[in-house]
Amino acid sequence: MSSYKPTEHGGMKADGTPDKRVKVGGQQNEGTEKYKPTEHDGMKEDGTPDRRTKMGQGARE
C-alpha cells in the first residue's frame, strides 16, 4: 500500500483540500500570519506594550 504524502503534492490532501500541517513556501497554507510584536514597535495586537520585547514603552530598562 502506498501512502499519500501531502508534502509531495504541494501541501494538498488526496481530496484536493489544503493540509494545514504542511508549510508551503515558508508559510502555512491558511495564509494567516502570527502577529509579532517585534514587527510592530513592541506593541501587542490590542495596542498595549509587550514587556517581552525591549522596544515597547513598558519594557524594563
N, CA, C and O atoms as a printed pandas DataFrame, in Angstrom:
     atom_number atom_name residue_name chain_id  residue_number  x_coord  y_coord  z_coord
0              1         N          MET        A               1    0.846   -1.176    0.000
1              2        CA          MET        A               1    0.000    0.000    0.000
2              3         C          MET        A               1    0.893    1.241    0.000
3              4         O          MET        A               1    1.790    1.364    0.834
4              5         N          SER        A               2    0.652    2.142   -0.918
5              6        CA          SER        A               2    1.420    3.381   -0.910
6              7         C          SER        A               2    0.640    4.433   -0.131
7              8         O          SER        A               2   -0.583    4.531   -0.235
8              9         N          SER        A               3    1.366    5.202    0.637
9             10        CA          SER        A               3    0.680    6.226    1.424
10            11         C          SER        A               3    0.826    7.569    0.727
11            12         O          SER        A               3    1.882    7.889    0.183
12            13         N          TYR        A               4   -0.236    8.340    0.750
13            14        CA          TYR        A               4   -0.261    9.663    0.128
14            15         C          TYR        A               4    0.433   10.647    1.054
15            16         O          TYR        A               4    0.135   10.693    2.247
16            17         N          LYS        A               5    1.354   11.431    0.518
17            18        CA          LYS        A               5    2.089   12.403    1.316
18            19         C          LYS        A               5    1.801   13.807    0.788
19            20         O          LYS        A               5    2.226   14.151   -0.315
20            21         N          PRO        A               6    1.084   14.619    1.566
21            22        CA          PRO        A               6    0.780   15.982    1.135
22            23         C          PRO        A               6    2.033   16.808    0.840
23            24         O          PRO        A               6    1.997   17.711    0.004
24            25         N          THR        A               7    3.141   16.504    1.522
25            26        CA          THR        A               7    4.371   17.260    1.277
26            27         C          THR        A               7    4.904   17.047   -0.129
27            28         O          THR        A               7    5.674   17.863   -0.635
28            29         N          GLU        A               8    4.503   15.970   -0.753
29            30        CA          GLU        A               8    4.941   15.684   -2.126
30            31         C          GLU        A               8    3.934   16.175   -3.164
31            32         O          GLU        A               8    4.131   15.983   -4.364
32            33         N          HIS        A               9    2.861   16.805   -2.703
33            34        CA          HIS        A               9    1.806   17.271   -3.608
34            35         C          HIS        A               9    1.420   18.720   -3.328
35            36         O          HIS        A               9    0.240   19.069   -3.352
36            37         N          GLY        A              10    2.415   19.558   -3.063
37            38        CA          GLY        A              10    2.162   20.978   -2.865
38            39         C          GLY        A              10    1.324   21.299   -1.643
39            40         O          GLY        A              10    0.650   22.328   -1.603
40            41         N          GLY        A              11    1.361   20.424   -0.646
41            42        CA          GLY        A              11    0.608   20.674    0.580
42            43         C          GLY        A              11   -0.872   20.363    0.475
43            44         O          GLY        A              11   -1.653   20.769    1.336
44            45         N          MET        A              12   -1.270   19.646   -0.569
45            46        CA          MET        A              12   -2.679   19.309   -0.753
46            47         C          MET        A              12   -2.949   17.871   -0.319
47            48         O          MET        A              12   -2.144   16.974   -0.571
48            49         N          LYS        A              13   -4.088   17.663    0.333
49            50        CA          LYS        A              13   -4.504   16.321    0.709
50            51         C          LYS        A              13   -4.984   15.581   -0.535
51            52         O          LYS        A              13   -5.138   16.174   -1.603
52            53         N          ALA        A              14   -5.217   14.280   -0.384
53            54        CA          ALA        A              14   -5.664   13.464   -1.509
54            55         C          ALA        A              14   -6.993   13.954   -2.074
55            56         O          ALA        A              14   -7.258   13.777   -3.263
56            57         N          ASP        A              15   -7.833   14.567   -1.240
57            58        CA          ASP        A              15   -9.125   15.058   -1.721
58            59         C          ASP        A              15   -9.035   16.453   -2.341
59            60         O          ASP        A              15  -10.046   17.007   -2.773
60            61         N          GLY        A              16   -7.807   17.028   -2.385
61            62        CA          GLY        A              16   -7.619   18.329   -3.033
62            63         C          GLY        A              16   -7.701   19.534   -2.117
63            64         O          GLY        A              16   -7.500   20.663   -2.565
64            65         N          THR        A              17   -7.989   19.319   -0.856
65            66        CA          THR        A              17   -8.058   20.433    0.094
66            67         C          THR        A              17   -6.674   20.660    0.699
67            68         O          THR        A              17   -5.878   19.724    0.788
68            69         N          PRO        A              18   -6.378   21.902    1.118
69            70        CA          PRO        A              18   -5.060   22.168    1.707
70            71         C          PRO        A              18   -4.883   21.473    3.047
71            72         O          PRO        A              18   -5.804   21.430    3.863
72            73         N          ASP        A              19   -3.697   20.933    3.263
73            74        CA          ASP        A              19   -3.363   20.304    4.532
74            75         C          ASP        A              19   -2.715   21.376    5.399
75            76         O          ASP        A              19   -1.621   21.849    5.090
76            77         N          LYS        A              20   -3.387   21.762    6.489
77            78        CA          LYS        A              20   -2.935   22.862    7.338
78            79         C          LYS        A              20   -1.611   22.561    8.027
79            80         O          LYS        A              20   -0.931   23.481    8.481
80            81         N          ARG        A              21   -1.239   21.303    8.112
81            82        CA          ARG        A              21    0.002   20.941    8.793
82            83         C          ARG        A              21    1.235   21.188    7.925
83            84         O          ARG        A              21    2.358   21.208    8.429
84            85         N          VAL        A              22    1.028   21.374    6.633
85            86        CA          VAL        A              22    2.149   21.498    5.705
86            87         C          VAL        A              22    2.425   22.961    5.396
87            88         O          VAL        A              22    1.517   23.722    5.062
88            89         N          LYS        A              23    3.692   23.341    5.512
89            90        CA          LYS        A              23    4.093   24.696    5.140
90            91         C          LYS        A              23    4.492   24.691    3.672
91            92         O          LYS        A              23    5.226   23.810    3.224
92            93         N          VAL        A              24    4.010   25.674    2.928
93            94        CA          VAL        A              24    4.350   25.797    1.519
94            95         C          VAL        A              24    4.995   27.164    1.329
95            96         O          VAL        A              24    4.373   28.187    1.619
96            97         N          GLY        A              25    6.222   27.192    0.851
97            98        CA          GLY        A              25    6.908   28.460    0.634
98            99         C          GLY        A              25    7.218   29.199    1.926
99           100         O          GLY        A              25    7.271   30.429    1.936
100          101         N          GLY        A              26    7.423   28.469    3.014
101          102        CA          GLY        A              26    7.776   29.090    4.282
102          103         C          GLY        A              26    6.591   29.605    5.074
103          104         O          GLY        A              26    6.782   30.161    6.156
104          105         N          GLN        A              27    5.369   29.441    4.575
105          106        CA          GLN        A              27    4.183   29.904    5.294
106          107         C          GLN        A              27    3.161   28.784    5.369
107          108         O          GLN        A              27    3.172   27.854    4.562
108          109         N          GLN        A              28    2.284   28.889    6.347
109          110        CA          GLN        A              28    1.201   27.918    6.462
110          111         C          GLN        A              28    0.252   28.080    5.285
111          112         O          GLN        A              28    0.129   29.176    4.739
112          113         N          ASN        A              29   -0.415   27.014    4.891
113          114        CA          ASN        A              29   -1.366   27.059    3.775
114          115         C          ASN        A              29   -2.502   28.033    3.988
115          116         O          ASN        A              29   -3.009   28.608    3.025
116          117         N          GLU        A              30   -2.911   28.230    5.220
117          118        CA          GLU        A              30   -4.060   29.086    5.508
118          119         C          GLU        A              30   -3.833   30.534    5.111
119          120         O          GLU        A              30   -4.793   31.268    4.877
120          121         N          GLY        A              31   -2.584   30.953    5.033
121          122        CA          GLY        A              31   -2.310   32.336    4.674
122          123         C          GLY        A              31   -2.387   33.279    5.857
123          124         O          GLY        A              31   -2.219   34.488    5.697
124          125         N          THR        A              32   -2.639   32.745    7.042
125          126        CA          THR        A              32   -2.685   33.596    8.223
126          127         C          THR        A              32   -1.294   33.655    8.823
127          128         O          THR        A              32   -0.608   32.640    8.947
128          129         N          GLU        A              33   -0.896   34.847    9.189
129          130        CA          GLU        A              33    0.397   35.002    9.814
130          131         C          GLU        A              33    0.214   35.330   11.278
131          132         O          GLU        A              33   -0.743   36.004   11.660
132          133         N          LYS        A              34    1.116   34.861   12.081
133          134        CA          LYS        A              34    1.075   35.129   13.507
134          135         C          LYS        A              34    1.520   36.568   13.751
135          136         O          LYS        A              34    2.484   37.039   13.149
136          137         N          TYR        A              35    0.812   37.255   14.635
137          138        CA          TYR        A              35    1.150   38.631   14.977
138          139         C          TYR        A              35    2.442   38.631   15.774
139          140         O          TYR        A              35    2.576   37.891   16.748
140          141         N          LYS        A              36    3.394   39.460   15.361
141          142        CA          LYS        A              36    4.684   39.526   16.032
142          143         C          LYS        A              36    4.904   40.935   16.569
143          144         O          LYS        A              36    5.082   41.873   15.793
144          145         N          PRO        A              37    4.892   41.092   17.902
145          146        CA          PRO        A              37    5.114   42.418   18.481
146          147         C          PRO        A              37    6.436   43.052   18.058
147          148         O          PRO        A              37    6.535   44.276   17.973
148          149         N          THR        A              38    7.444   42.239   17.794
149          150        CA          THR        A              38    8.739   42.793   17.388
150          151         C          THR        A              38    8.657   43.496   16.040
151          152         O          THR        A              38    9.511   44.322   15.719
152          153         N          GLU        A              39    7.644   43.176   15.251
153          154        CA          GLU        A              39    7.460   43.833   13.954
154          155         C          GLU        A              39    6.519   45.031   14.059
155          156         O          GLU        A              39    6.235   45.692   13.060
156          157         N          HIS        A              40    6.040   45.308   15.264
157          158        CA          HIS        A              40    5.092   46.408   15.475
158          159         C          HIS        A              40    5.533   47.277   16.650
159          160         O          HIS        A              40    4.730   47.606   17.522
160          161         N          ASP        A              41    6.815   47.647   16.667
161          162        CA          ASP        A              41    7.380   48.525   17.700
162          163         C          ASP        A              41    7.117   48.030   19.115
163          164         O          ASP        A              41    6.937   48.836   20.028
164          165         N          GLY        A              42    7.092   46.721   19.306
165          166        CA          GLY        A              42    6.925   46.160   20.643
166          167         C          GLY        A              42    5.518   46.244   21.197
167          168         O          GLY        A              42    5.316   46.092   22.402
168          169         N          MET        A              43    4.544   46.484   20.338
169          170        CA          MET        A              43    3.159   46.602   20.808
170          171         C          MET        A              43    2.382   45.323   20.481
171          172         O          MET        A              43    2.561   44.724   19.421
172          173         N          LYS        A              44    1.513   44.919   21.420
173          174        CA          LYS        A              44    0.627   43.776   21.180
174          175         C          LYS        A              44   -0.487   44.194   20.226
175          176         O          LYS        A              44   -0.630   45.373   19.901
176          177         N          GLU        A              45   -1.273   43.215   19.781
177          178        CA          GLU        A              45   -2.383   43.499   18.860
178          179         C          GLU        A              45   -3.381   44.486   19.456
179          180         O          GLU        A              45   -3.981   45.274   18.725
180          181         N          ASP        A              46   -3.565   44.452   20.777
181          182        CA          ASP        A              46   -4.528   45.349   21.406
182          183         C          ASP        A              46   -3.959   46.742   21.669
183          184         O          ASP        A              46   -4.649   47.600   22.220
184          185         N          GLY        A              47   -2.697   46.971   21.274
185          186        CA          GLY        A              47   -2.096   48.291   21.403
186          187         C          GLY        A              47   -1.324   48.530   22.686
187          188         O          GLY        A              47   -0.731   49.594   22.868
188          189         N          THR        A              48   -1.325   47.544   23.581
189          190        CA          THR        A              48   -0.570   47.683   24.818
190          191         C          THR        A              48    0.863   47.207   24.594
191          192         O          THR        A              48    1.107   46.366   23.728
192          193         N          PRO        A              49    1.810   47.735   25.364
193          194        CA          PRO        A              49    3.205   47.328   25.201
194          195         C          PRO        A              49    3.416   45.868   25.586
195          196         O          PRO        A              49    2.821   45.377   26.546
196          197         N          ASP        A              50    4.257   45.189   24.839
197          198        CA          ASP        A              50    4.599   43.806   25.144
198          199         C          ASP        A              50    5.909   43.828   25.923
199          200         O          ASP        A              50    6.953   44.194   25.383
200          201         N          ARG        A              51    5.852   43.438   27.183
201          202        CA          ARG        A              51    7.034   43.514   28.042
202          203         C          ARG        A              51    8.133   42.548   27.623
203          204         O          ARG        A              51    9.284   42.708   28.030
204          205         N          ARG        A              52    7.795   41.548   26.816
205          206        CA          ARG        A              52    8.808   40.590   26.388
206          207         C          ARG        A              52    9.764   41.202   25.374
207          208         O          ARG        A              52   10.859   40.679   25.169
208          209         N          THR        A              53    9.375   42.295   24.741
209          210        CA          THR        A              53   10.246   42.959   23.778
210          211         C          THR        A              53   10.916   44.148   24.450
211          212         O          THR        A              53   10.403   44.670   25.440
212          213         N          LYS        A              54   12.026   44.570   23.937
213          214        CA          LYS        A              54   12.733   45.712   24.514
214          215         C          LYS        A              54   12.368   46.998   23.803
215          216         O          LYS        A              54   12.946   48.048   24.083
216          217         N          MET        A              55   11.402   46.928   22.875
217          218        CA          MET        A              55   11.017   48.097   22.099
218          219         C          MET        A              55    9.854   48.862   22.707
219          220         O          MET        A              55    9.774   50.083   22.576
220          221         N          GLY        A              56    8.955   48.149   23.370
221          222        CA          GLY        A              56    7.733   48.784   23.873
222          223         C          GLY        A              56    7.996   49.737   25.022
223          224         O          GLY        A              56    9.040   49.666   25.671
224          225         N          GLN        A              57    7.069   50.609   25.269
225          226        CA          GLN        A              57    7.198   51.573   26.353
226          227         C          GLN        A              57    7.206   50.891   27.710
227          228         O          GLN        A              57    7.764   51.423   28.669
228          229         N          GLY        A              58    6.597   49.727   27.799
229          230        CA          GLY        A              58    6.534   49.012   29.071
230          231         C          GLY        A              58    7.773   48.173   29.338
231          232         O          GLY        A              58    7.828   47.441   30.326
232          233         N          ALA        A              59    8.753   48.274   28.475
233          234        CA          ALA        A              59    9.959   47.472   28.647
234          235         C          ALA        A              59   10.778   47.952   29.837
235          236         O          ALA        A              59   10.853   49.145   30.134
236          237         N          ARG        A              60   11.374   47.002   30.490
237          238        CA          ARG        A              60   12.239   47.342   31.623
238          239         C          ARG        A              60   13.566   47.810   31.083
239          240         O          ARG        A              60   14.042   47.312   30.062
240          241         N          GLU        A              61   14.164   48.761   31.762
241          242        CA          GLU        A              61   15.448   49.291   31.290
242          243         C          GLU        A              61   16.572   48.946   32.195
243          244         O          GLU        A              61   17.715   49.322   31.932
